[in-house]
């Protein structure tokens, strides 16, 4: 396989925001709340508020640990 095809395939595999809606992003954040490094980009990209995350089912302590990232 040539270099160009390899890069094209890898780009599509690593593109996790291609079809992510606000609702799916929020559920992704809630499911992976313990993995802070993974969800920081998603939280800042969509601009979630603490209230949204709490209504979606996040624990109060986890939301407060994110602190300044939330609007």
PyMOL commands that set and color helices and strands:
alter all, ss='L'
color gray80, all
select helices_A, chain A and resi 3-13+22-31+36-46+50-55+60-69
alter helices_A, ss='H'
color red, helices_A
deselect
rebuild
show_as cartoon
